[in-house]
Amino acid sequence: MREPHRVARYLEDTASVFNKWYDTKECRMLPHGDEPVTPANLARLVLVHATRTVLANGLGLLGVSAPERM
């Protein structure tokens, strides 16, 4: 069955959850000043990259281009 709305809904849900997480105070990607880089910082960067990949691939399946920058 061809149901592209399922992919679109999945991407919308993924983007929504990511936005909620990214908008929290605890979601600091890089350390400030002289703070060391922690495993949490690295894990957050990996999550950002993975989410970007998922969204770009899903949009590609739908025939929509993913912008490099907003």
mmCIF file of the C-alpha atoms, coordinates in Angstrom:
data_MODEL
# 
_entry.id   MODEL 
# 
loop_
_atom_site.group_PDB 
_atom_site.id 
_atom_site.type_symbol 
_atom_site.label_atom_id 
_atom_site.label_alt_id 
_atom_site.label_comp_id 
_atom_site.label_asym_id 
_atom_site.label_entity_id 
_atom_site.label_seq_id 
_atom_site.pdbx_PDB_ins_code 
_atom_site.Cartn_x 
_atom_site.Cartn_y 
_atom_site.Cartn_z 
_atom_site.occupancy 
_atom_site.B_iso_or_equiv 
_atom_site.pdbx_formal_charge 
_atom_site.auth_seq_id 
_atom_site.auth_comp_id 
_atom_site.auth_asym_id 
_atom_site.auth_atom_id 
_atom_site.pdbx_PDB_model_num 
ATOM 1  C CA . MET A 1 1  ? 0.000  0.000  0.000  1.00 0.00 ? 1  MET A CA 1 
ATOM 2  C CA . ARG A 1 2  ? 1.164  3.486  -0.701 1.00 0.00 ? 2  ARG A CA 1 
ATOM 3  C CA . GLU A 1 3  ? 0.379  5.679  2.234  1.00 0.00 ? 3  GLU A CA 1 
ATOM 4  C CA . PRO A 1 4  ? 2.770  8.629  2.201  1.00 0.00 ? 4  PRO A CA 1 
ATOM 5  C CA . HIS A 1 5  ? 0.762  10.336 4.927  1.00 0.00 ? 5  HIS A CA 1 
ATOM 6  C CA . ARG A 1 6  ? 2.252  7.822  7.373  1.00 0.00 ? 6  ARG A CA 1 
ATOM 7  C CA . VAL A 1 7  ? 5.762  9.018  6.568  1.00 0.00 ? 7  VAL A CA 1 
ATOM 8  C CA . ALA A 1 8  ? 4.670  12.647 6.787  1.00 0.00 ? 8  ALA A CA 1 
ATOM 9  C CA . ARG A 1 9  ? 3.017  12.038 10.174 1.00 0.00 ? 9  ARG A CA 1 
ATOM 10 C CA . TYR A 1 10 ? 6.111  10.221 11.469 1.00 0.00 ? 10 TYR A CA 1 
ATOM 11 C CA . LEU A 1 11 ? 8.324  13.121 10.412 1.00 0.00 ? 11 LEU A CA 1 
ATOM 12 C CA . GLU A 1 12 ? 5.976  15.613 12.011 1.00 0.00 ? 12 GLU A CA 1 
ATOM 13 C CA . ASP A 1 13 ? 5.959  13.657 15.279 1.00 0.00 ? 13 ASP A CA 1 
ATOM 14 C CA . THR A 1 14 ? 9.743  13.267 15.214 1.00 0.00 ? 14 THR A CA 1 
ATOM 15 C CA . ALA A 1 15 ? 10.272 16.982 14.608 1.00 0.00 ? 15 ALA A CA 1 
ATOM 16 C CA . SER A 1 16 ? 7.818  17.867 17.379 1.00 0.00 ? 16 SER A CA 1 
ATOM 17 C CA . VAL A 1 17 ? 9.496  15.639 19.968 1.00 0.00 ? 17 VAL A CA 1 
ATOM 18 C CA . PHE A 1 18 ? 12.931 16.901 18.929 1.00 0.00 ? 18 PHE A CA 1 
ATOM 19 C CA . ASN A 1 19 ? 11.807 20.535 19.221 1.00 0.00 ? 19 ASN A CA 1 
ATOM 20 C CA . LYS A 1 20 ? 10.429 19.960 22.719 1.00 0.00 ? 20 LYS A CA 1 
ATOM 21 C CA . TRP A 1 21 ? 13.704 18.345 23.791 1.00 0.00 ? 21 TRP A CA 1 
ATOM 22 C CA . TYR A 1 22 ? 15.891 20.936 22.089 1.00 0.00 ? 22 TYR A CA 1 
ATOM 23 C CA . ASP A 1 23 ? 13.978 23.816 23.699 1.00 0.00 ? 23 ASP A CA 1 
ATOM 24 C CA . THR A 1 24 ? 14.754 22.697 27.278 1.00 0.00 ? 24 THR A CA 1 
ATOM 25 C CA . LYS A 1 25 ? 17.406 24.271 29.501 1.00 0.00 ? 25 LYS A CA 1 
ATOM 26 C CA . GLU A 1 26 ? 19.059 20.888 30.004 1.00 0.00 ? 26 GLU A CA 1 
ATOM 27 C CA . CYS A 1 27 ? 19.757 20.547 26.298 1.00 0.00 ? 27 CYS A CA 1 
ATOM 28 C CA . ARG A 1 28 ? 23.076 22.304 26.006 1.00 0.00 ? 28 ARG A CA 1 
ATOM 29 C CA . MET A 1 29 ? 25.046 20.982 23.043 1.00 0.00 ? 29 MET A CA 1 
ATOM 30 C CA . LEU A 1 30 ? 28.438 22.473 23.773 1.00 0.00 ? 30 LEU A CA 1 
ATOM 31 C CA . PRO A 1 31 ? 30.110 23.315 27.078 1.00 0.00 ? 31 PRO A CA 1 
ATOM 32 C CA . HIS A 1 32 ? 30.464 26.956 28.134 1.00 0.00 ? 32 HIS A CA 1 
ATOM 33 C CA . GLY A 1 33 ? 33.860 28.546 28.568 1.00 0.00 ? 33 GLY A CA 1 
ATOM 34 C CA . ASP A 1 34 ? 36.389 26.219 30.146 1.00 0.00 ? 34 ASP A CA 1 
ATOM 35 C CA . GLU A 1 35 ? 33.941 23.436 30.939 1.00 0.00 ? 35 GLU A CA 1 
ATOM 36 C CA . PRO A 1 36 ? 35.095 20.051 29.684 1.00 0.00 ? 36 PRO A CA 1 
ATOM 37 C CA . VAL A 1 37 ? 33.225 18.215 26.961 1.00 0.00 ? 37 VAL A CA 1 
ATOM 38 C CA . THR A 1 38 ? 31.178 15.521 28.671 1.00 0.00 ? 38 THR A CA 1 
ATOM 39 C CA . PRO A 1 39 ? 29.718 12.287 27.332 1.00 0.00 ? 39 PRO A CA 1 
ATOM 40 C CA . ALA A 1 40 ? 26.295 13.968 27.625 1.00 0.00 ? 40 ALA A CA 1 
ATOM 41 C CA . ASN A 1 41 ? 27.442 16.741 25.259 1.00 0.00 ? 41 ASN A CA 1 
ATOM 42 C CA . LEU A 1 42 ? 28.644 14.174 22.734 1.00 0.00 ? 42 LEU A CA 1 
ATOM 43 C CA . ALA A 1 43 ? 25.459 12.113 23.042 1.00 0.00 ? 43 ALA A CA 1 
ATOM 44 C CA . ARG A 1 44 ? 23.342 15.209 22.399 1.00 0.00 ? 44 ARG A CA 1 
ATOM 45 C CA . LEU A 1 45 ? 25.329 16.014 19.270 1.00 0.00 ? 45 LEU A CA 1 
ATOM 46 C CA . VAL A 1 46 ? 24.879 12.441 18.033 1.00 0.00 ? 46 VAL A CA 1 
ATOM 47 C CA . LEU A 1 47 ? 21.135 12.713 18.656 1.00 0.00 ? 47 LEU A CA 1 
ATOM 48 C CA . VAL A 1 48 ? 20.965 15.967 16.685 1.00 0.00 ? 48 VAL A CA 1 
ATOM 49 C CA . HIS A 1 49 ? 22.840 14.405 13.777 1.00 0.00 ? 49 HIS A CA 1 
ATOM 50 C CA . ALA A 1 50 ? 20.668 11.265 13.830 1.00 0.00 ? 50 ALA A CA 1 
ATOM 51 C CA . THR A 1 51 ? 17.464 13.317 13.882 1.00 0.00 ? 51 THR A CA 1 
ATOM 52 C CA . ARG A 1 52 ? 18.715 15.417 10.974 1.00 0.00 ? 52 ARG A CA 1 
ATOM 53 C CA . THR A 1 53 ? 19.450 12.247 9.007  1.00 0.00 ? 53 THR A CA 1 
ATOM 54 C CA . VAL A 1 54 ? 16.036 10.732 9.725  1.00 0.00 ? 54 VAL A CA 1 
ATOM 55 C CA . LEU A 1 55 ? 14.217 13.911 8.711  1.00 0.00 ? 55 LEU A CA 1 
ATOM 56 C CA . ALA A 1 56 ? 16.279 14.344 5.534  1.00 0.00 ? 56 ALA A CA 1 
ATOM 57 C CA . ASN A 1 57 ? 15.748 10.708 4.519  1.00 0.00 ? 57 ASN A CA 1 
ATOM 58 C CA . GLY A 1 58 ? 12.016 10.874 5.214  1.00 0.00 ? 58 GLY A CA 1 
ATOM 59 C CA . LEU A 1 59 ? 11.623 14.090 3.251  1.00 0.00 ? 59 LEU A CA 1 
ATOM 60 C CA . GLY A 1 60 ? 13.598 12.497 0.434  1.00 0.00 ? 60 GLY A CA 1 
ATOM 61 C CA . LEU A 1 61 ? 11.143 9.591  0.364  1.00 0.00 ? 61 LEU A CA 1 
ATOM 62 C CA . LEU A 1 62 ? 8.350  12.120 -0.049 1.00 0.00 ? 62 LEU A CA 1 
ATOM 63 C CA . GLY A 1 63 ? 10.236 13.955 -2.799 1.00 0.00 ? 63 GLY A CA 1 
ATOM 64 C CA . VAL A 1 64 ? 10.815 17.064 -0.684 1.00 0.00 ? 64 VAL A CA 1 
ATOM 65 C CA . SER A 1 65 ? 14.256 18.635 -0.396 1.00 0.00 ? 65 SER A CA 1 
ATOM 66 C CA . ALA A 1 66 ? 15.691 19.199 3.072  1.00 0.00 ? 66 ALA A CA 1 
ATOM 67 C CA . PRO A 1 67 ? 17.312 22.619 3.525  1.00 0.00 ? 67 PRO A CA 1 
ATOM 68 C CA . GLU A 1 68 ? 20.877 22.646 4.810  1.00 0.00 ? 68 GLU A CA 1 
ATOM 69 C CA . ARG A 1 69 ? 20.245 25.809 6.829  1.00 0.00 ? 69 ARG A CA 1 
ATOM 70 C CA . MET A 1 70 ? 17.225 27.640 8.114  1.00 0.00 ? 70 MET A CA 1 
# 
